[in-house]
Amino acid sequence: MDPLLSLRDAAPTPFWLDDANRPPATSALVGGTTCDLLVVGGGYTGLWTALVAKERDPSADVVLVEADEAGGAASGRNGGFCESSLTHGLGNGLARWPDEIGVLERLGRENLRAMEDTLARHSIDCDWERTGSLVVATEPHQLDWIAEEAETAARYGATTTVLDADAVRAEIDSPTFLGAVWNKSDTAMVNPAQLAWGLKRACLDLGVRVHEHTPALSLEEHGAVVSVRTPYGRITTHKVALATNAYPSLVRRHRPYTVPVYDYALMTEPLDARQLASVGWRHRQGWADPANSFHYVRISADNRILWGGYDAVHRRHVRSEHDRRPETYATLARRFFHTFPQLEGLRFSHAWGGAIDTSTRFCVFFDTSHRGKVAYVAGFTGLGVGATRFGAEVMLDLLAGEYTERTALELVRRKPLPFPPEPVRSLGIGLTQRSLARADRDRGRRDLWLRSLDRLGLGFGS
């Protein structure tokens, strides 16, 4: 069967958002209002910020504005891997903050537990499954990588198991699998849209005023307060938390620190009993491979397979027309059936994409402006389902002027290098992507360009 036939009926919309139980949008803001804290952005970062702010101080008057609908961008489109890492993986964190990586790993696990506690406290049903995740070797040279990763992760507190080819195929059966490391402690699988909608409901229950279809157009300081203009009104507030991530910041000097990169995914129709038996997957782990052009894969609550990644496409601007990319869907479909030939005939029900924000250090960063009245967090680089809650805590600490274990971190105190202006930015990113693809073809060997970026602290990997 031609793999492209599997895409024939795929709906060009995110699977998670294509849900009859999607909650109605709240009303747009009309007129002027005041508040103690304004949160700009209704993705995970903004929703966690509003929720944690109300839990810290139930008397605080908190307003959240969202240009579209809560969870409609990256928060409702991702793969649903909720990882404890705050640094886009232990390797990236260890390379950049070796002196505090132990603290960062501990704080990440505490953050993941706090998420679980919040879900229970607010009765948020989002198909949370604490299954852990696999890093799967599909090339011989990757076996040494994953063995080293398992040893390093265990040294910093993870519960890991190294699997040989037979053992990993007993977990998830693919003829391409040569071995794996299973981190059993640090990843949960989640329905990302249901998580966002549950956080929105919890915010509303606690008294947060949520206004969707209300883009923030400009930000101005007026003495002790800040005002944010919207299409039909204006909000005057003492503090602002900016949670716009891949979208342009209201503070222009923040904009060079992130670029949008588009990621794409497919979702299959539900597997029947025979198909499910052919792949196994009894423990329902998520998995990814360690290549630069990598796949991330998981099984949903109704036994569909999400198959994402591989192509990461830099764009100069966030545009809705970039959400669809048939040539990437075709590549994904071909690679899916190469990995799972026993599923020939299975069809994809959904095909979609969306923008993530990345920074030159490949993970989250923080900043304040307007004499401490505005805080900003961005740069999650596609690993923000868990880290956004930590980012919310840090922003609230910074806005309160509090010195905490979080704000003392070098991760928080230092920003990454900004991206250069165009056209140098796009040329550099294009060269980097070509070098990463070449490394995948050459047993992972990094060329002079990538080694130079590594020395400058700008190294990119999976």
TIGU-673014 format. One record per residue (C-alpha): residue number from 1; residue in one letter; x, z, y. Coordinates in steps of 0.5 Angstrom, whole numbers, plus 500, padded with zeros to 3 digits. Each point is the difference from the previous one (the first is absolute). Layout:
<recs>
(rec NUM, "A", (X, Z, Y)),
...
</recs>
This chain:
<recs>
(rec 1, "M", (500, 500, 500)),
(rec 2, "D", (502, 498, 507)),
(rec 3, "P", (502, 507, 503)),
(rec 4, "L", (497, 497, 507)),
(rec 5, "L", (493, 500, 496)),
(rec 6, "S", (500, 507, 500)),
(rec 7, "L", (499, 500, 508)),
(rec 8, "R", (494, 496, 500)),
(rec 9, "D", (495, 505, 502)),
(rec 10, "A", (504, 505, 503)),
(rec 11, "A", (497, 503, 506)),
(rec 12, "P", (505, 500, 507)),
(rec 13, "T", (498, 507, 501)),
(rec 14, "P", (504, 506, 499)),
(rec 15, "F", (497, 503, 493)),
(rec 16, "W", (499, 507, 502)),
(rec 17, "L", (496, 499, 507)),
(rec 18, "D", (496, 495, 496)),
(rec 19, "D", (495, 506, 498)),
(rec 20, "A", (493, 501, 501)),
(rec 21, "N", (501, 507, 501)),
(rec 22, "R", (504, 499, 507)),
(rec 23, "P", (498, 505, 505)),
(rec 24, "P", (497, 497, 506)),
(rec 25, "A", (504, 500, 507)),
(rec 26, "T", (499, 505, 505)),
(rec 27, "S", (498, 498, 507)),
(rec 28, "A", (505, 497, 505)),
(rec 29, "L", (502, 504, 506)),
(rec 30, "V", (496, 499, 506)),
(rec 31, "G", (501, 503, 507)),
(rec 32, "G", (505, 505, 501)),
(rec 33, "T", (502, 507, 496)),
(rec 34, "T", (505, 505, 500)),
(rec 35, "C", (504, 504, 494)),
(rec 36, "D", (505, 504, 498)),
(rec 37, "L", (503, 495, 495)),
(rec 38, "L", (499, 493, 500)),
(rec 39, "V", (502, 496, 494)),
(rec 40, "V", (501, 492, 500)),
(rec 41, "G", (500, 497, 493)),
(rec 42, "G", (495, 501, 495)),
(rec 43, "G", (505, 499, 494)),
(rec 44, "Y", (503, 505, 495)),
(rec 45, "T", (504, 503, 506)),
(rec 46, "G", (495, 501, 505)),
(rec 47, "L", (495, 503, 495)),
(rec 48, "W", (505, 505, 498)),
(rec 49, "T", (502, 501, 507)),
(rec 50, "A", (493, 502, 502)),
(rec 51, "L", (498, 504, 494)),
(rec 52, "V", (506, 504, 500)),
(rec 53, "A", (499, 501, 507)),
(rec 54, "K", (493, 503, 499)),
(rec 55, "E", (502, 504, 494)),
(rec 56, "R", (506, 503, 504)),
(rec 57, "D", (495, 502, 506)),
(rec 58, "P", (493, 499, 499)),
(rec 59, "S", (498, 501, 507)),
(rec 60, "A", (504, 494, 502)),
(rec 61, "D", (496, 494, 503)),
(rec 62, "V", (503, 494, 496)),
(rec 63, "V", (498, 492, 501)),
(rec 64, "L", (503, 495, 496)),
(rec 65, "V", (499, 492, 502)),
(rec 66, "E", (501, 494, 495)),
(rec 67, "A", (500, 493, 502)),
(rec 68, "D", (496, 498, 494)),
(rec 69, "E", (498, 505, 494)),
(rec 70, "A", (503, 506, 497)),
(rec 71, "G", (505, 497, 494)),
(rec 72, "G", (499, 493, 502)),
(rec 73, "A", (507, 498, 501)),
(rec 74, "A", (506, 502, 495)),
(rec 75, "S", (497, 507, 498)),
(rec 76, "G", (494, 496, 497)),
(rec 77, "R", (504, 494, 497)),
(rec 78, "N", (506, 504, 496)),
(rec 79, "G", (502, 501, 493)),
(rec 80, "G", (498, 507, 500)),
(rec 81, "F", (506, 503, 498)),
(rec 82, "C", (500, 507, 503)),
(rec 83, "E", (508, 502, 500)),
(rec 84, "S", (503, 506, 502)),
(rec 85, "S", (506, 497, 503)),
(rec 86, "L", (500, 500, 508)),
(rec 87, "T", (506, 496, 500)),
(rec 88, "H", (498, 493, 496)),
(rec 89, "G", (503, 503, 494)),
(rec 90, "L", (506, 505, 498)),
(rec 91, "G", (505, 494, 501)),
(rec 92, "N", (499, 499, 507)),
(rec 93, "G", (499, 507, 502)),
(rec 94, "L", (506, 502, 496)),
(rec 95, "A", (504, 494, 504)),
(rec 96, "R", (498, 502, 507)),
(rec 97, "W", (499, 508, 499)),
(rec 98, "P", (504, 502, 495)),
(rec 99, "D", (501, 507, 503)),
(rec 100, "E", (492, 501, 500)),
(rec 101, "I", (498, 496, 495)),
(rec 102, "G", (498, 506, 495)),
(rec 103, "V", (496, 503, 506)),
(rec 104, "L", (497, 493, 501)),
(rec 105, "E", (498, 500, 492)),
(rec 106, "R", (497, 507, 500)),
(rec 107, "L", (496, 499, 507)),
(rec 108, "G", (497, 493, 497)),
(rec 109, "R", (498, 504, 493)),
(rec 110, "E", (497, 505, 505)),
(rec 111, "N", (496, 495, 504)),
(rec 112, "L", (498, 497, 493)),
(rec 113, "R", (497, 506, 498)),
(rec 114, "A", (497, 501, 507)),
(rec 115, "M", (496, 494, 499)),
(rec 116, "E", (497, 502, 493)),
(rec 117, "D", (498, 506, 503)),
(rec 118, "T", (497, 497, 506)),
(rec 119, "L", (496, 495, 495)),
(rec 120, "A", (497, 506, 496)),
(rec 121, "R", (499, 504, 507)),
(rec 122, "H", (496, 494, 503)),
(rec 123, "S", (497, 497, 493)),
(rec 124, "I", (503, 493, 501)),
(rec 125, "D", (499, 496, 494)),
(rec 126, "C", (505, 495, 500)),
(rec 127, "D", (502, 499, 493)),
(rec 128, "W", (506, 504, 501)),
(rec 129, "E", (505, 500, 493)),
(rec 130, "R", (506, 503, 500)),
(rec 131, "T", (503, 496, 495)),
(rec 132, "G", (507, 499, 503)),
(rec 133, "S", (503, 493, 500)),
(rec 134, "L", (505, 496, 496)),
(rec 135, "V", (506, 496, 503)),
(rec 136, "V", (501, 494, 495)),
(rec 137, "A", (506, 496, 498)),
(rec 138, "T", (499, 493, 499)),
(rec 139, "E", (507, 497, 500)),
(rec 140, "P", (506, 503, 496)),
(rec 141, "H", (504, 502, 506)),
(rec 142, "Q", (494, 504, 503)),
(rec 143, "L", (501, 505, 494)),
(rec 144, "D", (506, 504, 503)),
(rec 145, "W", (496, 500, 507)),
(rec 146, "I", (494, 504, 497)),
(rec 147, "A", (504, 504, 496)),
(rec 148, "E", (504, 502, 506)),
(rec 149, "E", (493, 501, 504)),
(rec 150, "A", (498, 505, 494)),
(rec 151, "E", (506, 504, 501)),
(rec 152, "T", (500, 501, 507)),
(rec 153, "A", (492, 501, 500)),
(rec 154, "A", (501, 506, 495)),
(rec 155, "R", (505, 503, 504)),
(rec 156, "Y", (496, 500, 506)),
(rec 157, "G", (494, 503, 496)),
(rec 158, "A", (496, 494, 497)),
(rec 159, "T", (497, 501, 493)),
(rec 160, "T", (503, 493, 497)),
(rec 161, "T", (500, 497, 493)),
(rec 162, "V", (505, 494, 499)),
(rec 163, "L", (496, 495, 495)),
(rec 164, "D", (504, 494, 496)),
(rec 165, "A", (496, 494, 499)),
(rec 166, "D", (496, 502, 494)),
(rec 167, "A", (498, 506, 504)),
(rec 168, "V", (498, 497, 506)),
(rec 169, "R", (496, 494, 496)),
(rec 170, "A", (496, 506, 497)),
(rec 171, "E", (498, 502, 507)),
(rec 172, "I", (499, 493, 503)),
(rec 173, "D", (501, 494, 495)),
(rec 174, "S", (504, 494, 503)),
(rec 175, "P", (505, 496, 497)),
(rec 176, "T", (504, 500, 507)),
(rec 177, "F", (501, 508, 499)),
(rec 178, "L", (507, 502, 498)),
(rec 179, "G", (499, 507, 502)),
(rec 180, "A", (498, 505, 506)),
(rec 181, "V", (500, 507, 503)),
(rec 182, "W", (494, 504, 500)),
(rec 183, "N", (499, 505, 506)),
(rec 184, "K", (494, 504, 498)),
(rec 185, "S", (500, 505, 506)),
(rec 186, "D", (500, 496, 506)),
(rec 187, "T", (495, 495, 500)),
(rec 188, "A", (492, 500, 500)),
(rec 189, "M", (496, 493, 500)),
(rec 190, "V", (494, 500, 505)),
(rec 191, "N", (494, 496, 502)),
(rec 192, "P", (503, 498, 507)),
(rec 193, "A", (494, 499, 503)),
(rec 194, "Q", (496, 505, 498)),
(rec 195, "L", (506, 505, 502)),
(rec 196, "A", (499, 497, 507)),
(rec 197, "W", (492, 501, 500)),
(rec 198, "G", (501, 507, 497)),
(rec 199, "L", (505, 502, 506)),
(rec 200, "K", (495, 497, 505)),
(rec 201, "R", (494, 504, 497)),
(rec 202, "A", (504, 506, 500)),
(rec 203, "C", (502, 499, 507)),
(rec 204, "L", (493, 499, 502)),
(rec 205, "D", (498, 506, 496)),
(rec 206, "L", (505, 504, 504)),
(rec 207, "G", (497, 498, 507)),
(rec 208, "V", (505, 494, 502)),
(rec 209, "R", (497, 495, 504)),
(rec 210, "V", (501, 493, 497)),
(rec 211, "H", (499, 494, 503)),
(rec 212, "E", (501, 493, 496)),
(rec 213, "H", (501, 493, 503)),
(rec 214, "T", (503, 504, 506)),
(rec 215, "P", (507, 497, 502)),
(rec 216, "A", (505, 504, 504)),
(rec 217, "L", (502, 495, 506)),
(rec 218, "S", (505, 504, 504)),
(rec 219, "L", (503, 507, 501)),
(rec 220, "E", (501, 503, 507)),
(rec 221, "E", (503, 507, 502)),
(rec 222, "H", (496, 503, 506)),
(rec 223, "G", (504, 507, 501)),
(rec 224, "A", (498, 505, 494)),
(rec 225, "V", (496, 495, 497)),
(rec 226, "V", (500, 493, 496)),
(rec 227, "S", (494, 495, 501)),
(rec 228, "V", (499, 494, 495)),
(rec 229, "R", (496, 494, 501)),
(rec 230, "T", (495, 497, 495)),
(rec 231, "P", (495, 494, 501)),
(rec 232, "Y", (494, 504, 502)),
(rec 233, "G", (503, 507, 503)),
(rec 234, "R", (506, 504, 501)),
(rec 235, "I", (503, 507, 496)),
(rec 236, "T", (503, 505, 504)),
(rec 237, "T", (504, 505, 496)),
(rec 238, "H", (506, 505, 500)),
(rec 239, "K", (503, 497, 494)),
(rec 240, "V", (501, 493, 496)),
(rec 241, "A", (502, 499, 493)),
(rec 242, "L", (501, 492, 499)),
(rec 243, "A", (499, 498, 493)),
(rec 244, "T", (500, 492, 501)),
(rec 245, "N", (506, 499, 495)),
(rec 246, "A", (500, 492, 499)),
(rec 247, "Y", (496, 499, 506)),
(rec 248, "P", (504, 500, 507)),
(rec 249, "S", (501, 507, 503)),
(rec 250, "L", (496, 502, 507)),
(rec 251, "V", (507, 502, 502)),
(rec 252, "R", (504, 494, 501)),
(rec 253, "R", (507, 503, 498)),
(rec 254, "H", (498, 501, 493)),
(rec 255, "R", (498, 493, 499)),
(rec 256, "P", (507, 498, 498)),
(rec 257, "Y", (501, 505, 494)),
(rec 258, "T", (495, 497, 495)),
(rec 259, "V", (499, 493, 498)),
(rec 260, "P", (493, 498, 496)),
(rec 261, "V", (502, 497, 493)),
(rec 262, "Y", (494, 497, 496)),
(rec 263, "D", (499, 503, 493)),
(rec 264, "Y", (495, 496, 495)),
(rec 265, "A", (496, 503, 493)),
(rec 266, "L", (496, 497, 495)),
(rec 267, "M", (495, 504, 496)),
(rec 268, "T", (497, 498, 493)),
(rec 269, "E", (493, 500, 497)),
(rec 270, "P", (499, 507, 496)),
(rec 271, "L", (504, 499, 493)),
(rec 272, "D", (495, 501, 494)),
(rec 273, "A", (502, 504, 494)),
(rec 274, "R", (504, 495, 497)),
(rec 275, "Q", (504, 498, 506)),
(rec 276, "L", (501, 507, 502)),
(rec 277, "A", (503, 502, 493)),
(rec 278, "S", (505, 494, 500)),
(rec 279, "V", (503, 503, 506)),
(rec 280, "G", (500, 507, 498)),
(rec 281, "W", (500, 504, 507)),
(rec 282, "R", (497, 507, 497)),
(rec 283, "H", (504, 504, 505)),
(rec 284, "R", (498, 496, 506)),
(rec 285, "Q", (506, 500, 504)),
(rec 286, "G", (502, 495, 505)),
(rec 287, "W", (506, 496, 500)),
(rec 288, "A", (505, 496, 504)),
(rec 289, "D", (506, 496, 498)),
(rec 290, "P", (507, 502, 504)),
(rec 291, "A", (501, 493, 503)),
(rec 292, "N", (500, 498, 507)),
(rec 293, "S", (494, 496, 499)),
(rec 294, "F", (497, 505, 496)),
(rec 295, "H", (493, 500, 497)),
(rec 296, "Y", (495, 507, 500)),
(rec 297, "V", (495, 500, 495)),
(rec 298, "R", (495, 505, 498)),
(rec 299, "I", (493, 501, 496)),
(rec 300, "S", (494, 502, 504)),
(rec 301, "A", (494, 505, 498)),
(rec 302, "D", (496, 494, 497)),
(rec 303, "N", (506, 497, 496)),
(rec 304, "R", (502, 494, 505)),
(rec 305, "I", (507, 499, 501)),
(rec 306, "L", (503, 499, 507)),
(rec 307, "W", (506, 496, 501)),
(rec 308, "G", (503, 500, 506)),
(rec 309, "G", (507, 499, 504)),
(rec 310, "Y", (506, 494, 499)),
(rec 311, "D", (499, 497, 506)),
(rec 312, "A", (501, 504, 507)),
(rec 313, "V", (498, 495, 506)),
(rec 314, "H", (503, 502, 507)),
(rec 315, "R", (495, 498, 505)),
(rec 316, "R", (501, 501, 508)),
(rec 317, "H", (493, 502, 501)),
(rec 318, "V", (495, 503, 496)),
(rec 319, "R", (494, 495, 499)),
(rec 320, "S", (494, 500, 496)),
(rec 321, "E", (502, 493, 497)),
(rec 322, "H", (506, 503, 497)),
(rec 323, "D", (496, 504, 495)),
(rec 324, "R", (500, 494, 496)),
(rec 325, "R", (505, 496, 497)),
(rec 326, "P", (498, 495, 494)),
(rec 327, "E", (508, 499, 498)),
(rec 328, "T", (501, 507, 499)),
(rec 329, "Y", (494, 501, 496)),
(rec 330, "A", (502, 494, 495)),
(rec 331, "T", (507, 503, 500)),
(rec 332, "L", (497, 507, 498)),
(rec 333, "A", (495, 497, 495)),
(rec 334, "R", (506, 496, 496)),
(rec 335, "R", (504, 506, 500)),
(rec 336, "F", (494, 505, 497)),
(rec 337, "F", (499, 495, 494)),
(rec 338, "H", (508, 500, 499)),
(rec 339, "T", (500, 508, 500)),
(rec 340, "F", (493, 500, 496)),
(rec 341, "P", (499, 494, 496)),
(rec 342, "Q", (495, 503, 495)),
(rec 343, "L", (495, 500, 506)),
(rec 344, "E", (500, 493, 500)),
(rec 345, "G", (493, 498, 503)),
(rec 346, "L", (499, 506, 504)),
(rec 347, "R", (498, 499, 507)),
(rec 348, "F", (501, 503, 507)),
(rec 349, "S", (494, 502, 504)),
(rec 350, "H", (504, 501, 506)),
(rec 351, "A", (506, 498, 504)),
(rec 352, "W", (502, 503, 507)),
(rec 353, "G", (505, 502, 504)),
(rec 354, "G", (502, 504, 506)),
(rec 355, "A", (505, 502, 505)),
(rec 356, "I", (505, 506, 499)),
(rec 357, "D", (505, 503, 505)),
(rec 358, "T", (507, 501, 499)),
(rec 359, "S", (506, 502, 504)),
(rec 360, "T", (507, 499, 499)),
(rec 361, "R", (501, 506, 496)),
(rec 362, "F", (495, 498, 495)),
(rec 363, "C", (495, 507, 501)),
(rec 364, "V", (497, 504, 505)),
(rec 365, "F", (502, 502, 507)),
(rec 366, "F", (497, 504, 506)),
(rec 367, "D", (501, 500, 507)),
(rec 368, "T", (496, 504, 506)),
(rec 369, "S", (499, 497, 507)),
(rec 370, "H", (497, 502, 507)),
(rec 371, "R", (503, 507, 500)),
(rec 372, "G", (498, 502, 493)),
(rec 373, "K", (492, 498, 501)),
(rec 374, "V", (501, 494, 496)),
(rec 375, "A", (503, 500, 493)),
(rec 376, "Y", (501, 494, 495)),
(rec 377, "V", (501, 499, 493)),
(rec 378, "A", (501, 493, 496)),
(rec 379, "G", (505, 496, 496)),
(rec 380, "F", (497, 502, 493)),
(rec 381, "T", (502, 493, 497)),
(rec 382, "G", (494, 500, 495)),
(rec 383, "L", (501, 507, 497)),
(rec 384, "G", (496, 504, 504)),
(rec 385, "V", (494, 502, 496)),
(rec 386, "G", (503, 507, 499)),
(rec 387, "A", (505, 500, 506)),
(rec 388, "T", (495, 499, 505)),
(rec 389, "R", (497, 507, 499)),
(rec 390, "F", (507, 503, 502)),
(rec 391, "G", (501, 495, 506)),
(rec 392, "A", (493, 503, 502)),
(rec 393, "E", (503, 507, 500)),
(rec 394, "V", (507, 498, 503)),
(rec 395, "M", (496, 497, 506)),
(rec 396, "L", (495, 506, 501)),
(rec 397, "D", (507, 505, 500)),
(rec 398, "L", (503, 495, 505)),
(rec 399, "L", (494, 500, 505)),
(rec 400, "A", (499, 508, 499)),
(rec 401, "G", (508, 501, 502)),
(rec 402, "E", (501, 503, 494)),
(rec 403, "Y", (507, 501, 496)),
(rec 404, "T", (498, 500, 493)),
(rec 405, "E", (504, 498, 494)),
(rec 406, "R", (497, 493, 500)),
(rec 407, "T", (502, 499, 508)),
(rec 408, "A", (507, 502, 498)),
(rec 409, "L", (501, 495, 495)),
(rec 410, "E", (505, 494, 502)),
(rec 411, "L", (495, 495, 497)),
(rec 412, "V", (495, 503, 506)),
(rec 413, "R", (505, 501, 506)),
(rec 414, "R", (504, 493, 499)),
(rec 415, "K", (497, 493, 501)),
(rec 416, "P", (502, 494, 496)),
(rec 417, "L", (504, 494, 504)),
(rec 418, "P", (495, 495, 503)),
(rec 419, "F", (499, 493, 497)),
(rec 420, "P", (503, 495, 505)),
(rec 421, "P", (496, 496, 504)),
(rec 422, "E", (497, 493, 498)),
(rec 423, "P", (502, 495, 498)),
(rec 424, "V", (506, 504, 497)),
(rec 425, "R", (495, 505, 497)),
(rec 426, "S", (497, 495, 495)),
(rec 427, "L", (507, 496, 499)),
(rec 428, "G", (503, 507, 498)),
(rec 429, "I", (494, 502, 495)),
(rec 430, "G", (500, 493, 497)),
(rec 431, "L", (507, 500, 498)),
(rec 432, "T", (499, 507, 497)),
(rec 433, "Q", (494, 497, 496)),
(rec 434, "R", (504, 495, 498)),
(rec 435, "S", (506, 504, 498)),
(rec 436, "L", (496, 505, 496)),
(rec 437, "A", (497, 494, 496)),
(rec 438, "R", (507, 498, 499)),
(rec 439, "A", (502, 507, 497)),
(rec 440, "D", (494, 500, 495)),
(rec 441, "R", (502, 493, 497)),
(rec 442, "D", (507, 503, 500)),
(rec 443, "R", (500, 507, 496)),
(rec 444, "G", (498, 504, 506)),
(rec 445, "R", (507, 498, 504)),
(rec 446, "R", (499, 501, 507)),
(rec 447, "D", (504, 494, 504)),
(rec 448, "L", (504, 502, 507)),
(rec 449, "W", (494, 500, 504)),
(rec 450, "L", (496, 505, 496)),
(rec 451, "R", (507, 504, 500)),
(rec 452, "S", (501, 500, 507)),
(rec 453, "L", (492, 502, 501)),
(rec 454, "D", (502, 506, 495)),
(rec 455, "R", (506, 502, 504)),
(rec 456, "L", (496, 500, 507)),
(rec 457, "G", (494, 504, 496)),
(rec 458, "L", (496, 494, 500)),
(rec 459, "G", (500, 499, 493)),
(rec 460, "F", (493, 497, 497)),
(rec 461, "G", (498, 501, 493)),
(rec 462, "S", (494, 501, 496)),
</recs>
